[in-house]
Amino acid sequence: MEHLVERDPRRLTDLLSPRTLAALWQVSPLRPHYDHMRTFFDDPRLKAAFTFQDIYMGLSPFEAPATFSMMPYTELADGVWFPRGGMYQVVEALMGLARRAGVEFVFNAAVEQIEVERGRVRRVHIEGGRQVAAEAVLANADLPYVYQRLLPHDHLAESIAHKRFSGSVISFFWGLDRRAEGLGPHTLFLSDDFRGDFDRIEHHLPPSTEPSLYLHAPSRIDPCLAPAGQDTLVAIVPVGHIDAADRQDWGEVRDLARQAVFRRLAKVGHAQVESHIKFEVSYTPLSWKKRYNLMNGATHGLSHALTQLSYFRPSNRHPRYRNLYFVGASTRPGTGVPTAMISARLTSARMLEDMGL
């Protein structure tokens, strides 16, 4: 973590330092993760159990570098932490800190353009005609979206558009009128055709009848996240991202994924979940693209393939506009809440350094 994730490799020589190379050697970056697990396990169920975490990065374990074996290790060694009151408490805490530092928040105001002049960002244009002068801009929108939609179109935007993107997910958010007793806070259902499942995702095919999926019951950790005697469930089914070459019917894919979740639940004694749903919200790749401006609806941003990791991932500072910075999943070090928080720390430090503060 110290040498591969929590550092900001601004030059290729940073990646080639002896300590970094030693850390890379330990995590076998040139070997696929699933293949690497053959060193330790014979049973395919164990190989799946120690590689499914690659889904968190929008990757297939059959193409993800074995570097990502750090994720199951971290889960087992350090545990997984949950903010009391739900994940949005992270946002609330950050906003509280920012406000105390004098930050002004402007809500429900879309950014339409980042204006550049003589090689530097000068102002940000907000819908309704408002303009904000800027000494520096930190963009936390999806990096490919910023290049494609907010900046002048150039060869850099074209280069970003042709990079590989992560997979996506279909998510269901359900409120139940009774508790689904027997479900733990986290339940993973792994497909018997583990490899075939990821082949379908890679080729932008609808999910199988029994795909791998994740079920979250947050009230098992924090009871305030569901009314007394009722329940809140989140189901996530991995799928491919939007592909312009295909014409996916995302409504059909969503319905297939929904029924797959109910079939899985029925097999573990929860056949009545569907009939006890009080309300439902679902997101498809189209939703992620429309609501969060994620290019191709790719929930994890740019892919975390070996050629798009560390130094080879887009920098947290624009190569031409030296006062424009990036934070989030598609810049260094990568996706996930803890990793994005690290990117915020690294980028903030770089901004302060560049400004002489």
C-alpha positions as CSV (number, residue, x, y, z in Angstrom):
1,M,0.0,0.0,0.0
2,E,2.7,2.4,1.0
3,H,4.6,2.1,-2.3
4,L,1.9,1.2,-4.8
5,V,-1.2,3.0,-3.7
6,E,-0.4,5.8,-1.3
7,R,2.2,7.5,-3.5
8,D,1.8,9.9,-6.4
9,P,4.2,8.7,-9.2
10,R,4.6,11.9,-11.2
11,R,7.6,10.6,-13.2
12,L,8.4,7.2,-14.6
13,T,11.5,7.1,-12.4
14,D,9.2,7.2,-9.3
15,L,7.8,3.9,-10.5
16,L,11.2,2.4,-11.1
17,S,12.6,3.1,-7.6
18,P,14.1,0.0,-5.9
19,R,11.4,0.0,-3.1
20,T,8.5,0.3,-5.6
21,L,10.0,-2.4,-7.8
22,A,10.4,-4.7,-4.8
23,A,6.8,-4.1,-3.8
24,L,5.7,-4.8,-7.4
25,W,7.6,-8.1,-7.4
26,Q,5.8,-9.2,-4.3
27,V,2.3,-8.8,-5.9
28,S,3.0,-10.4,-9.3
29,P,1.6,-7.7,-11.6
30,L,2.3,-9.6,-14.8
31,R,0.2,-12.6,-13.7
32,P,-3.6,-12.7,-13.9
33,H,-5.1,-12.8,-10.4
34,Y,-7.2,-16.0,-10.8
35,D,-4.2,-17.8,-12.3
36,H,-2.0,-16.6,-9.4
37,M,-4.5,-18.3,-6.9
38,R,-3.5,-21.7,-8.4
39,T,-0.3,-21.3,-6.4
40,F,-2.4,-21.6,-3.2
41,F,-5.7,-23.5,-4.1
42,D,-6.9,-26.3,-6.2
43,D,-10.7,-25.9,-5.6
44,P,-12.2,-23.4,-8.0
45,R,-14.6,-22.2,-5.3
46,L,-11.6,-21.1,-3.2
47,K,-10.1,-19.4,-6.2
48,A,-13.3,-17.6,-6.8
49,A,-13.6,-16.6,-3.1
50,F,-10.1,-15.0,-3.2
51,T,-10.6,-13.2,-6.5
52,F,-14.2,-12.0,-6.6
53,Q,-13.0,-8.7,-5.0
54,D,-11.8,-7.6,-8.4
55,I,-15.4,-7.0,-9.2
56,Y,-15.1,-4.0,-6.8
57,M,-12.7,-2.5,-9.4
58,G,-14.9,-3.3,-12.3
59,L,-12.5,-6.0,-13.4
60,S,-12.6,-9.7,-14.3
61,P,-10.3,-11.9,-12.1
62,F,-9.2,-13.5,-15.3
63,E,-7.6,-10.3,-16.6
64,A,-6.9,-8.4,-13.4
65,P,-3.3,-8.4,-12.4
66,A,-2.5,-10.4,-9.2
67,T,-1.6,-7.0,-7.7
68,F,-5.2,-6.9,-6.5
69,S,-4.6,-9.8,-4.2
70,M,-4.0,-6.9,-1.8
71,M,-7.8,-6.4,-1.5
72,P,-8.8,-9.8,0.0
73,Y,-5.7,-9.5,2.2
74,T,-6.8,-6.1,3.5
75,E,-10.3,-7.3,4.1
76,L,-9.1,-10.3,6.2
77,A,-6.2,-8.5,8.0
78,D,-7.7,-5.1,8.7
79,G,-11.5,-5.6,8.4
80,V,-14.0,-3.6,6.5
81,W,-15.3,-0.4,8.2
82,F,-18.7,1.0,8.0
83,P,-19.6,4.7,8.9
84,R,-22.3,4.9,11.5
85,G,-25.4,6.3,9.8
86,G,-24.5,5.0,6.3
87,M,-21.9,5.9,3.6
88,Y,-23.3,9.4,3.2
89,Q,-21.9,10.3,6.6
90,V,-18.5,10.4,4.8
91,V,-19.9,13.2,2.6
92,E,-21.4,15.0,5.6
93,A,-18.2,14.8,7.5
94,L,-16.2,16.2,4.6
95,M,-18.7,19.0,4.0
96,G,-18.5,19.9,7.7
97,L,-14.7,20.2,7.5
98,A,-14.9,22.2,4.3
99,R,-17.5,24.7,5.6
100,R,-15.4,25.3,8.7
101,A,-12.5,26.1,6.4
102,G,-14.6,28.7,4.6
103,V,-15.8,26.7,1.6
104,E,-19.0,27.8,-0.1
105,F,-21.2,25.1,-1.7
106,V,-23.4,25.8,-4.7
107,F,-26.0,23.0,-5.2
108,N,-28.1,22.1,-8.2
109,A,-25.9,24.1,-10.6
110,A,-24.4,22.1,-13.4
111,V,-20.9,23.1,-14.7
112,E,-21.1,23.8,-18.4
113,Q,-17.6,24.7,-19.2
114,I,-14.1,25.1,-17.8
115,E,-12.7,28.1,-19.7
116,V,-9.0,28.1,-20.6
117,E,-6.9,30.9,-21.8
118,R,-3.2,31.0,-22.7
119,G,-2.6,27.5,-21.3
120,R,-4.3,28.0,-17.9
121,V,-7.8,27.6,-16.5
122,R,-9.3,31.0,-16.0
123,R,-13.0,30.5,-14.9
124,V,-15.8,28.0,-14.6
125,H,-19.1,28.5,-16.4
126,I,-22.2,27.4,-14.5
127,E,-25.7,26.9,-15.9
128,G,-27.7,30.1,-15.8
129,G,-24.9,32.3,-17.0
130,R,-22.9,32.5,-13.8
131,Q,-19.1,32.5,-14.0
132,V,-16.6,31.9,-11.3
133,A,-13.0,33.1,-11.7
134,A,-10.4,30.5,-10.7
135,E,-6.8,30.5,-9.6
136,A,-7.0,26.7,-9.8
137,V,-9.7,24.2,-10.4
138,L,-10.0,20.7,-8.9
139,A,-12.5,18.6,-10.9
140,N,-14.1,15.7,-9.0
141,A,-16.4,14.8,-11.9
142,D,-15.4,11.7,-13.8
143,L,-12.1,12.5,-15.5
144,P,-13.1,11.3,-19.0
145,Y,-16.2,13.4,-18.8
146,V,-14.2,16.5,-17.9
147,Y,-11.9,16.0,-20.9
148,Q,-14.8,15.2,-23.3
149,R,-17.5,17.7,-22.2
150,L,-16.0,20.5,-20.2
151,L,-12.6,21.3,-21.9
152,P,-11.7,22.3,-25.4
153,H,-11.7,19.1,-27.5
154,D,-8.1,18.1,-28.5
155,H,-5.9,15.0,-29.0
156,L,-5.8,14.5,-25.2
157,A,-9.6,14.1,-25.1
158,E,-9.4,11.6,-27.9
159,S,-6.7,9.7,-26.1
160,I,-8.8,9.4,-22.9
161,A,-11.9,8.4,-24.9
162,H,-10.0,5.4,-26.4
163,K,-8.8,4.1,-23.1
164,R,-10.3,1.0,-21.6
165,F,-13.3,1.5,-19.3
166,S,-14.3,-0.6,-16.3
167,G,-17.4,-2.7,-16.2
168,S,-20.7,-1.5,-14.7
169,V,-23.4,-2.7,-12.4
170,I,-27.2,-2.9,-12.1
171,S,-28.2,-1.9,-8.6
172,F,-31.5,-2.4,-6.8
173,F,-32.5,-0.6,-3.7
174,W,-35.4,-2.1,-1.9
175,G,-37.4,-1.2,1.2
176,L,-39.2,-4.2,2.7
177,D,-42.3,-4.2,5.0
178,R,-40.6,-7.0,7.1
179,R,-37.1,-8.1,8.0
180,A,-35.4,-10.7,5.8
181,E,-34.3,-12.8,8.8
182,G,-31.2,-14.9,8.3
183,L,-29.4,-12.5,5.9
184,G,-26.1,-11.1,7.1
185,P,-24.8,-7.6,6.3
186,H,-22.9,-8.9,3.3
187,T,-23.9,-11.9,1.2
188,L,-22.1,-12.9,-2.0
189,F,-23.5,-15.4,-4.5
190,L,-20.8,-16.7,-6.8
191,S,-21.8,-18.3,-10.1
192,D,-21.0,-21.9,-10.7
193,D,-19.8,-20.8,-14.1
194,F,-17.5,-18.2,-12.6
195,R,-15.4,-17.7,-15.8
196,G,-18.5,-17.8,-18.1
197,D,-20.0,-15.0,-16.0
198,F,-17.2,-12.7,-16.7
199,D,-17.0,-13.7,-20.4
200,R,-20.6,-12.5,-20.7
201,I,-19.8,-9.2,-19.1
202,E,-16.8,-8.7,-21.4
203,H,-18.9,-9.4,-24.5
204,H,-21.7,-7.2,-23.3
205,L,-24.2,-10.1,-23.1
206,P,-27.2,-10.1,-20.6
207,P,-26.5,-11.9,-17.3
208,S,-27.0,-15.6,-17.0
209,T,-29.8,-17.1,-15.0
210,E,-27.5,-17.4,-12.0
211,P,-24.9,-14.7,-12.2
212,S,-22.5,-13.7,-9.4
213,L,-24.1,-11.0,-7.3
214,Y,-23.8,-9.1,-4.0
215,L,-26.5,-8.4,-1.4
216,H,-26.2,-5.8,1.3
217,A,-28.4,-5.5,4.4
218,P,-27.1,-2.4,6.0
219,S,-29.4,-2.5,9.0
220,R,-27.5,-5.5,10.3
221,I,-24.7,-3.1,11.1
222,D,-26.6,0.0,11.9
223,P,-30.3,-0.5,12.9
224,C,-31.2,3.1,12.1
225,L,-31.0,2.3,8.4
226,A,-34.4,0.6,8.3
227,P,-37.7,1.2,10.3
228,A,-38.3,-1.2,13.2
229,G,-39.5,-4.5,12.0
230,Q,-38.7,-3.7,8.4
231,D,-35.7,-3.9,6.2
232,T,-33.4,-2.3,3.6
233,L,-31.7,-4.4,0.9
234,V,-29.3,-3.5,-1.8
235,A,-28.6,-6.0,-4.6
236,I,-25.8,-5.4,-7.1
237,V,-25.3,-7.5,-10.4
238,P,-22.1,-6.8,-12.4
239,V,-22.7,-6.1,-16.1
240,G,-20.7,-4.6,-19.0
241,H,-20.7,-0.8,-19.6
242,I,-22.5,1.0,-22.5
243,D,-20.9,0.0,-25.8
244,A,-21.8,2.2,-28.8
245,A,-21.2,-0.9,-31.1
246,D,-24.0,-2.8,-29.4
247,R,-27.6,-1.8,-28.8
248,Q,-28.3,-3.1,-25.4
249,D,-31.8,-3.1,-24.1
250,W,-31.0,-2.1,-20.6
251,G,-34.6,-2.4,-19.4
252,E,-34.5,-6.0,-20.4
253,V,-31.1,-6.6,-18.8
254,R,-32.4,-5.0,-15.6
255,D,-35.4,-7.3,-15.5
256,L,-33.3,-10.4,-16.1
257,A,-30.9,-9.3,-13.3
258,R,-33.8,-8.6,-11.0
259,Q,-35.3,-12.1,-11.5
260,A,-31.8,-13.6,-11.0
261,V,-31.6,-11.9,-7.6
262,F,-35.0,-13.3,-6.5
263,R,-34.0,-16.8,-7.7
264,R,-30.9,-16.7,-5.6
265,L,-32.7,-15.5,-2.6
266,A,-35.3,-18.2,-2.9
267,K,-32.6,-20.8,-2.8
268,V,-31.5,-19.6,0.6
269,G,-35.1,-19.5,2.1
270,H,-36.2,-16.0,1.0
271,A,-38.7,-16.7,-1.7
272,Q,-41.1,-14.0,-0.5
273,V,-38.8,-11.0,-0.7
274,E,-40.4,-9.7,-3.9
275,S,-43.9,-9.7,-2.4
276,H,-42.7,-7.7,0.6
277,I,-41.1,-4.8,-1.4
278,K,-42.6,-1.4,-0.3
279,F,-40.6,0.6,-2.7
280,E,-37.8,0.0,-5.3
281,V,-35.2,2.1,-7.1
282,S,-32.9,0.6,-9.7
283,Y,-29.9,1.9,-11.6
284,T,-28.6,0.6,-14.9
285,P,-25.5,1.9,-16.8
286,L,-27.8,4.4,-18.4
287,S,-28.7,5.7,-14.9
288,W,-25.0,6.0,-13.9
289,K,-24.3,8.0,-17.1
290,K,-27.2,10.3,-16.8
291,R,-27.1,11.0,-13.0
292,Y,-23.3,11.1,-12.4
293,N,-21.9,11.8,-15.9
294,L,-20.0,8.6,-15.9
295,M,-18.7,7.9,-19.4
296,N,-20.2,4.7,-20.9
297,G,-22.0,4.3,-17.5
298,A,-18.8,2.7,-16.2
299,T,-19.3,2.7,-12.4
300,H,-15.6,2.4,-11.7
301,G,-14.3,4.9,-14.2
302,L,-11.3,3.9,-16.4
303,S,-10.3,0.3,-16.3
304,H,-7.7,-0.9,-13.8
305,A,-5.9,-3.0,-16.3
306,L,-2.1,-3.2,-15.9
307,T,-1.5,-0.6,-18.6
308,Q,-3.8,1.9,-16.8
309,L,-2.4,1.6,-13.2
310,S,0.0,3.8,-11.2
311,Y,2.1,6.1,-13.4
312,F,0.2,4.8,-16.5
313,R,-3.1,6.1,-15.1
314,P,-4.2,9.7,-16.0
315,S,-2.3,12.1,-13.9
316,N,-4.1,14.2,-11.1
317,R,-2.9,17.3,-12.9
318,H,-3.7,18.2,-16.5
319,P,-0.5,17.9,-18.7
320,R,-1.3,21.2,-20.5
321,Y,-3.4,23.3,-18.1
322,R,-1.1,23.3,-15.1
323,N,-3.7,24.7,-12.7
324,L,-6.4,22.1,-13.4
325,Y,-6.4,19.1,-11.2
326,F,-8.4,15.8,-10.9
327,V,-9.6,13.6,-8.1
328,G,-11.6,10.3,-8.1
329,A,-11.8,6.9,-9.6
330,S,-10.3,7.6,-13.1
331,T,-7.1,9.3,-11.8
332,R,-4.4,7.9,-9.6
333,P,-4.5,5.6,-7.6
334,G,-8.0,4.3,-8.7
335,T,-11.5,3.5,-7.7
336,G,-13.2,2.7,-4.4
337,V,-14.1,5.0,-1.5
338,P,-10.8,4.5,0.4
339,T,-8.7,4.8,-2.8
340,A,-10.6,7.9,-3.9
341,M,-9.9,9.5,-0.5
342,I,-6.2,8.8,-1.0
343,S,-6.5,10.5,-4.4
344,A,-8.0,13.5,-2.7
345,R,-5.1,13.7,-0.2
346,L,-2.4,13.2,-3.0
347,T,-4.0,15.9,-5.2
348,S,-4.5,18.4,-2.4
349,A,-0.9,18.0,-1.5
350,R,0.1,18.6,-5.1
351,M,-2.0,21.7,-5.3
352,L,-0.5,23.2,-2.2
353,E,3.0,22.4,-3.4
354,D,2.3,24.0,-6.8
355,M,0.9,27.1,-5.1
356,G,3.8,27.4,-2.7
357,L,1.6,26.9,0.3
